[in-house]
Amino acid sequence: MSWRMPAETEPQARVWMAFPTSDSYLADNQETAARSWAGVAHTIAEFEPVTMVVDPAETPTARRHLGEQKIEIVEAPLDDAWMRDIGPTFVVDESGRLGAVDWAFNGWGAQSWATWGRDERIGSFVAGRAGAKLEVSRMVNEGGGIHVDGLGTVLVTETVQLDPRRNPGWTKEDVEAELARTIGADHVIWLPRGLYRDSLRLGTGGHVDLTVTIPSPGVLLVHVQENPAHPDHAVTREILAVVRETRDASGRPWEIIEVPAPRVVRDSVDWVDYSYINHLVVNGGVIGCSFDDPNDLQAKEILEVAYPGREVVMVPALDVFSGGGGIHCITQQEPAAGRRG
């Protein structure tokens, strides 16, 4: 059996999310987080179905924010609310059958603030609810740590898959073999690292979905920090230099579109990692991150050009980013499949 992870632009059956819990580090601002997650869910539901996994203790709160109609609620114990990372990565086989890769999950490299005893079971739970054939991986990985073109190319970062707290002793060859087995990616592009803030507390250690994405075959959208005072000014130029020397799985050079970061560079904690790259593609649309920033309009225009024929909707994302991620991080698309199970 050969699995393939479809590009995010391919037809989707639904989007999966997880509702914030009162037990996680988001609990200090749970009401704000709940409103933000619900706002994203309701926006997606204008384009396609949304299923929200909710810890049973949070069901009344979830129903209050989500309503009873558009968002499907399913209950399962949760530690956290980052479905891209705790949920499965969906794949399809040659016949169109739906599969789901259940990565090993250990709280983004056994972070001191993280708990994951319940989250590590969400991949198999979601796969079962979706009727997908489960493909278990022994590699510690998260959905935000990979991005594909659906044609054999996958983007990863050395600081995630080779993280000794995730996969001690693994080599690039080990990672590449597992990515080929599980998601059908036989052309791996290694980025050196992720953004500065993402390497700090509450960060993932360098997820690719804040830095680079593939809106169509042969095209890259790359996050660029234009302010030289920000540490990511150097980081994003390093990433640009790397991708300019690479090709996609078919051997063609990339058309690279630079996406300027928001102009704000700091919050009350540190340098920010606000990124327009962390958007979600849905059927007929793109759900983008807005930051009440002068660059929001430019980002929307770039996304409209990069995704022709799709409606781009910018959704407030400051409260999501304050928790350590963005709109892409809290969602996971399920591709349309010819048959399930």
C-alpha positions in Angstrom: 0.0 0.0 0.0 1.3 3.4 -0.9 0.1 6.5 1.0 0.1 10.1 -0.3 -0.5 13.3 1.7 -2.6 15.5 -0.5 -1.8 19.2 -1.0 -3.9 21.4 1.2 -5.4 22.9 -1.9 -7.0 19.6 -2.9 -10.7 19.0 -2.1 -11.5 18.5 1.6 -14.2 16.7 3.5 -14.0 18.7 6.6 -11.7 20.5 9.1 -10.9 19.2 12.5 -10.3 21.4 15.6 -9.8 20.9 19.4 -11.5 23.2 21.9 -9.3 24.9 24.6 -9.4 23.2 28.0 -9.3 24.7 31.5 -6.4 22.4 32.4 -3.8 23.7 29.9 -1.6 26.8 30.0 -4.4 28.5 28.0 -6.6 28.3 31.1 -5.5 31.8 32.3 -7.2 33.2 29.2 -9.6 30.4 28.4 -12.5 32.7 27.6 -10.4 34.7 25.2 -9.1 31.5 23.7 -12.5 30.0 23.4 -13.8 33.0 21.5 -10.8 32.9 19.2 -11.1 29.2 18.4 -14.9 29.6 17.9 -14.4 32.6 15.6 -12.0 30.5 13.4 -14.5 27.5 13.4 -17.4 29.6 12.4 -15.5 31.2 9.5 -14.4 27.8 8.2 -18.0 26.5 8.5 -19.0 29.0 5.8 -16.9 26.9 3.4 -17.1 23.3 4.6 -18.0 21.2 7.7 -16.1 21.6 10.9 -15.8 19.0 13.7 -14.6 20.2 17.1 -13.1 17.7 19.6 -14.1 18.9 23.0 -13.0 17.6 26.4 -16.2 16.4 28.2 -15.6 18.9 31.0 -15.7 21.8 28.5 -18.8 20.8 26.6 -21.1 23.4 28.1 -18.6 26.1 27.4 -18.0 24.8 23.9 -21.8 24.7 23.1 -22.1 28.3 24.4 -19.4 29.5 22.0 -20.1 27.2 19.0 -23.9 27.0 19.0 -25.8 23.9 18.1 -26.0 24.0 14.3 -23.0 24.6 12.2 -20.2 23.0 14.2 -20.2 19.3 15.0 -19.0 18.6 18.6 -17.5 15.2 19.5 -16.2 14.5 23.0 -12.7 13.1 23.9 -10.3 13.9 26.8 -7.8 16.6 25.8 -4.8 18.2 27.3 -4.5 21.0 24.7 -6.0 22.5 21.6 -3.5 22.5 18.8 -5.2 20.0 16.4 -2.6 20.4 13.7 -0.1 18.8 16.1 -2.0 16.4 18.3 -4.3 15.1 15.6 -3.5 12.8 12.7 -2.1 13.7 9.3 -4.5 12.5 6.7 -3.4 10.6 3.6 -5.0 8.7 0.7 -4.0 5.6 -1.2 -4.1 5.0 -5.0 -7.7 3.9 -4.8 -8.7 7.1 -2.9 -9.1 5.3 0.5 -8.6 7.6 3.5 -5.8 6.9 5.8 -4.4 8.8 8.9 -0.9 8.9 10.2 -0.7 8.8 13.9 2.6 10.4 14.8 4.2 9.8 18.1 3.5 12.9 20.2 5.4 14.0 23.3 4.5 17.6 23.9 6.7 19.3 21.3 9.8 17.6 22.6 8.8 17.0 26.2 8.3 20.7 27.0 8.3 21.5 30.7 4.9 23.2 30.5 3.2 20.6 28.4 1.1 17.6 29.3 0.2 15.0 26.6 -1.1 11.8 28.1 -4.6 12.5 26.6 -3.4 14.4 23.5 -1.2 11.5 22.4 -4.4 9.4 21.9 -6.2 12.1 19.8 -4.6 11.0 16.5 -6.2 7.5 16.7 -9.5 8.9 18.0 -9.9 11.3 15.1 -8.8 8.7 12.6 -11.5 6.4 14.0 -14.2 9.0 13.8 -13.2 9.8 10.2 -13.3 6.2 9.2 -9.6 6.3 8.2 -7.2 3.4 8.1 -4.7 4.1 10.9 -1.0 4.2 10.0 1.0 4.4 13.2 4.4 6.1 13.1 7.2 5.7 15.7 8.6 9.1 14.7 7.8 12.0 17.0 6.4 14.7 14.7 3.6 17.2 14.5 1.5 18.3 11.6 2.9 21.8 11.8 6.3 20.4 11.3 5.7 19.3 7.7 4.3 20.9 4.5 3.8 19.1 1.2 2.9 19.9 -2.4 1.1 16.6 -2.8 3.5 15.6 -5.6 6.4 14.2 -3.5 7.9 17.3 -1.9 7.9 17.9 1.8 9.3 20.8 3.8 10.8 20.1 7.3 13.1 21.8 9.7 16.3 20.3 11.3 15.3 21.6 14.7 12.0 19.6 14.8 12.4 16.1 13.3 16.1 15.9 14.4 15.4 17.3 17.9 17.1 15.0 20.4 14.1 15.5 22.7 11.8 14.2 20.0 13.8 11.6 18.0 17.2 10.9 19.7 19.6 9.2 17.5 17.6 9.7 14.3 19.4 10.8 11.1 18.1 12.7 8.2 18.0 9.4 6.3 15.8 7.9 9.1 13.4 10.8 8.9 13.3 10.8 5.1 12.5 7.0 5.0 9.7 7.5 7.5 8.2 10.4 5.6 8.3 8.4 2.4 6.6 5.5 4.1 3.9 7.4 5.8 3.0 10.4 3.6 4.6 9.4 0.3 7.1 12.3 0.3 10.3 11.2 -1.5 11.8 14.7 -1.9 12.6 16.3 1.5 13.8 19.9 1.7 15.5 20.6 5.0 15.2 24.1 6.4 17.8 25.0 9.1 15.4 26.3 11.7 12.2 28.1 12.4 11.4 31.6 13.8 13.0 33.1 16.9 9.9 33.2 19.1 9.1 29.6 18.2 12.3 28.5 19.8 11.3 30.0 23.2 8.9 28.8 25.9 5.6 27.8 24.4 7.3 27.4 21.0 7.5 24.3 18.9 11.2 24.5 18.3 10.8 25.6 14.7 7.6 24.5 12.8 7.7 25.0 9.1 4.1 26.3 8.9 5.2 29.7 10.3 7.9 30.2 7.6 7.2 28.6 4.2 4.1 27.1 2.5 3.4 25.8 -1.0 0.2 27.4 -2.5 0.6 25.6 -5.8 3.1 23.3 -7.5 6.4 25.0 -8.0 5.5 28.0 -5.9 6.6 29.0 -2.4 5.3 31.7 -0.1 8.1 32.6 2.3 7.8 34.7 5.5 10.1 37.7 5.5 10.9 39.9 8.4 11.9 43.3 7.0 12.8 45.0 10.2 16.6 44.6 10.8 16.1 45.0 14.6 14.1 41.7 14.8 16.0 38.5 15.2 13.9 37.0 12.4 15.4 39.4 9.9 18.5 37.2 9.8 16.5 34.0 10.2 14.2 34.6 7.3 17.0 35.6 5.0 18.8 32.3 5.9 15.7 30.4 5.0 15.3 32.3 1.7 18.9 31.5 0.8 18.3 27.8 1.4 15.1 27.5 -0.6 16.6 29.4 -3.5 19.1 26.6 -3.9 16.5 23.8 -3.9 14.1 22.4 -6.4 10.8 20.6 -6.1 10.3 16.9 -6.6 10.0 17.3 -10.4 13.3 19.2 -10.5 12.0 22.7 -11.3 13.3 25.8 -9.4 10.8 27.5 -7.2 8.9 30.6 -7.9 9.4 32.4 -4.6 6.9 35.0 -3.3 8.1 36.9 -0.3 5.4 37.7 2.3 6.4 40.5 4.6 5.7 40.0 8.3 3.4 42.4 10.2 5.1 45.6 11.0 4.7 45.2 14.8 7.8 43.5 16.1 7.3 43.1 19.8 4.5 42.3 22.3 4.7 42.4 26.1 6.7 39.2 26.2 9.4 39.3 23.4 9.9 39.6 19.7 6.8 38.3 18.0 6.4 35.5 15.4 3.3 36.8 13.8 3.1 35.3 10.3 0.7 35.4 7.4 2.1 32.0 6.2 0.1 30.3 9.0 -3.2 30.3 7.0 -5.6 27.5 6.3 -6.8 26.6 2.8 -10.4 25.4 2.6 -12.8 24.5 -0.2 -13.1 27.7 -2.2 -11.4 29.8 0.4 -8.4 30.8 2.4 -8.6 31.6 6.1 -5.8 34.1 6.8 -4.4 35.6 10.0 -5.0 39.3 10.7 -3.2 41.3 13.3 -4.8 44.7 13.2 -1.6 45.7 11.4 -0.9 47.9 8.4 0.4 44.9 6.5 -2.8 42.9 6.8 -4.2 44.3 3.5 -1.0 43.6 1.6 -1.0 40.0 2.9 -4.6 39.5 1.9 -3.7 40.7 -1.6 -0.7 38.3 -1.8 -2.9 35.4 -0.8 -5.6 36.3 -3.3 -3.0 36.2 -6.1 -1.4 33.0 -4.8 -4.8 31.2 -4.5 -6.7 32.4 -7.5 -10.4 31.6 -7.5 -10.6 31.3 -3.7 -12.1 33.9 -1.3 -9.6 35.1 1.2 -11.1 35.9 4.6 -8.8 37.4 7.2 -9.6 36.4 10.8 -8.2 38.1 14.0 -5.4 35.9 15.2 -3.6 37.9 17.9 -5.2 35.9 20.7 -4.3 32.6 19.0 -0.7 33.6 18.5 -0.5 34.7 22.2 -0.9 31.0 23.0 2.0 29.9 20.7 0.6 29.4 17.2 -1.8 30.5 14.5 -4.9 29.5 12.5 -3.1 26.7 10.7 -1.9 25.3 14.0 -5.3 24.9 15.5 -6.9 23.2 12.4 -6.3 20.0 10.5 -7.9 19.3 7.1 -9.4 16.0 6.2 -9.1 15.4 2.4 -12.0 14.2 0.4 -11.6 10.5 -0.3 -13.3 8.1 -2.6 -14.0 5.6 0.1 -13.1 5.1 3.8 -12.0 2.4 6.1 
